[in-house]
Amino acid sequence: MNNSRKLIMTGIAASLLVLVSCASISARPGAERINIVTEKPNPKECKLLGEVAGSQGNWFTGGYTSDKNLMVGARNDLRNATYEMGGNTVYLQNISNSGRFMASGTSNTTVVGYAYKCK
């Protein structure tokens, strides 16, 4: 393969990486039904399973991902973690956004909560 063809292939691969990094993390099948709540679930109806966290973005991909997709992706990552624990509800505790270096907007969103299995 000659140098110009290698350069073109490298450019295409880099472009695809940037496009893929712009999408939000998807909820796994079943995890999309996880309910995210801001009020602590009733202990008579729900069993605490443990702490969970979800995150999307980093110093590189965050610059190419919209703030909306960072939030949606972090919430879906939280749902996926809850689903893996066998839960169906997340009591949301904290949302954290990190800024982009020398630019406006968000580069990373992290959400933390507690996973519950409710009746």
Secondary structure, 3 states (H helix, E strand, C coil): CCHHHHHHHHHHHHHHHHHHHCCCCCCCCCHHHCEEECCCCCCCCEEEEEEEEEEECCCCHHHHCCHHHHHHHHHHHHHHHHHHCCCCEEEEEEEEEEECCCCCCEEEEEEEEEEEEEC
